[in-house]
Amino acid sequence: MLRVAVIFFILSIVAAVFGLGGISDSTANIAMFCFWLFLIIFLINLVFGLLGLRKPSIS
């Protein structure tokens, strides 16, 4: 998820350099959405891990 955000961020920068404002805005918004989604999922997993609410793995 974070890799996708970085890819769209780089695409946004490249589009801005070439003067493609609409594409740059769109890819920046997608990158921001992917980053926030990644951050929310990370925080949820962190809380569950600290509270011990996940099931133990069976090996």
C-alpha positions as CSV (number, residue, x, y, z in Angstrom):
1,M,0.0,0.0,0.0
2,L,2.8,2.4,0.9
3,R,4.6,1.5,-2.3
4,V,1.5,2.4,-4.4
5,A,1.4,5.8,-2.6
6,V,5.1,6.5,-3.4
7,I,4.6,5.5,-7.0
8,F,1.6,7.9,-7.4
9,F,3.6,10.6,-5.7
10,I,6.5,10.2,-8.1
11,L,4.0,10.2,-11.1
12,S,2.5,13.4,-9.7
13,I,6.0,15.1,-9.5
14,V,6.8,14.0,-13.1
15,A,3.5,15.2,-14.4
16,A,4.0,18.6,-12.6
17,V,7.4,19.0,-14.2
18,F,6.0,18.5,-17.6
19,G,3.1,20.9,-16.9
20,L,0.3,18.4,-16.8
21,G,-1.6,20.0,-13.9
22,G,-4.8,17.9,-14.0
23,I,-2.9,14.6,-14.0
24,S,-0.6,15.9,-11.3
25,D,-3.5,16.8,-9.1
26,S,-5.2,13.5,-9.6
27,T,-2.2,11.4,-8.9
28,A,-1.4,13.5,-5.8
29,N,-4.9,12.9,-4.5
30,I,-4.6,9.1,-5.1
31,A,-1.2,9.1,-3.4
32,M,-2.6,11.0,-0.4
33,F,-5.6,8.6,-0.2
34,C,-3.3,5.5,-0.3
35,F,-1.0,7.0,2.4
36,W,-3.9,7.7,4.8
37,L,-5.4,4.3,4.2
38,F,-2.0,2.7,4.9
39,L,-1.6,4.8,8.1
40,I,-5.1,3.8,9.3
41,I,-4.6,0.1,8.7
42,F,-1.1,0.3,10.4
43,L,-2.5,2.0,13.5
44,I,-5.4,-0.5,13.8
45,N,-2.9,-3.4,13.5
46,L,-0.6,-1.7,16.1
47,V,-3.4,-1.3,18.6
48,F,-4.5,-4.9,18.1
49,G,-0.9,-6.1,18.5
50,L,-0.4,-4.1,21.7
51,L,-3.7,-5.3,23.2
52,G,-3.1,-8.8,22.2
53,L,-6.5,-9.1,20.4
54,R,-5.2,-11.1,17.5
55,K,-5.4,-14.9,17.4
56,P,-2.2,-16.8,18.0
57,S,-0.7,-18.4,14.9
58,I,-0.9,-22.2,14.6
59,S,2.4,-23.7,13.6
